[in-house]
């Protein structure tokens, strides 16, 4: 019974939206990364708003998360045109 409560709490704290885009492995992975990014940014902004995190620290953390997301996009080759053969 405790497992059910933990599962419910995890779903509440870390909800995942449904993916409606083109279903390809790299798109699904990037979507998961994007959702994780938005959740973490939400936590950081809440901590900053409540005064538990300085604006500069919040900015630095969000900037680091953004760099991770950009790196993920590049590694997964999201939005890049496939090479054309001549």
PARORO-216627 format. One record per residue (C-alpha): residue in one letter; x, y, z. Coordinates in steps of 0.25 Angstrom, whole numbers, padded with zeros to 4 digits, always signed. Layout:
N
AXYZ ...
***
This chain:
86
X+0000+0000+0000 X+0012+0009+0003 X+0016+0007-0012 X+0003+0013-0017 X+0005+0026-0008 X+0019+0027-0013 X+0015+0026-0028 X+0004+0036-0026 X+0013+0046-0020 X+0023+0044-0031 X+0013+0046-0041 X+0008+0058-0034 X+0022+0064-0032 X+0027+0060-0046 X+0016+0060-0056 X+0018+0056-0070 X+0010+0062-0081 X+0006+0054-0093 X+0014+0055-0106 X+0006+0058-0118 X+0018+0061-0128 X+0025+0051-0138 X+0028+0039-0131 X+0043+0036-0132 X+0052+0031-0121 X+0060+0044-0121 X+0047+0053-0121 X+0042+0045-0109 X+0056+0046-0101 X+0056+0061-0104 X+0042+0063-0100 X+0045+0056-0087 X+0057+0065-0085 X+0049+0077-0088 X+0039+0073-0078 X+0050+0071-0067 X+0055+0085-0071 X+0042+0092-0069 X+0040+0085-0055 X+0053+0089-0050 X+0052+0103-0055 X+0038+0103-0047 X+0045+0099-0035 X+0056+0109-0036 X+0047+0120-0039 X+0038+0116-0027 X+0051+0116-0018 X+0055+0130-0023 X+0041+0136-0021 X+0040+0131-0007 X+0054+0137-0004 X+0061+0124-0002 X+0070+0125-0014 X+0076+0138-0019 X+0073+0144-0032 X+0087+0142-0037 X+0087+0127-0032 X+0074+0125-0039 X+0079+0131-0052 X+0092+0122-0051 X+0084+0109-0049 X+0074+0112-0060 X+0086+0116-0069 X+0093+0103-0066 X+0080+0095-0069 X+0078+0102-0082 X+0092+0098-0086 X+0089+0084-0083 X+0076+0085-0091 X+0083+0091-0103 X+0094+0080-0102 X+0083+0069-0102 X+0076+0075-0114 X+0090+0076-0122 X+0093+0061-0118 X+0080+0056-0122 X+0080+0064-0135 X+0067+0070-0133 X+0063+0081-0143 X+0075+0078-0152 X+0073+0075-0167 X+0078+0061-0171 X+0090+0061-0180 X+0086+0061-0195 X+0094+0052-0204 X+0098+0057-0217 
***
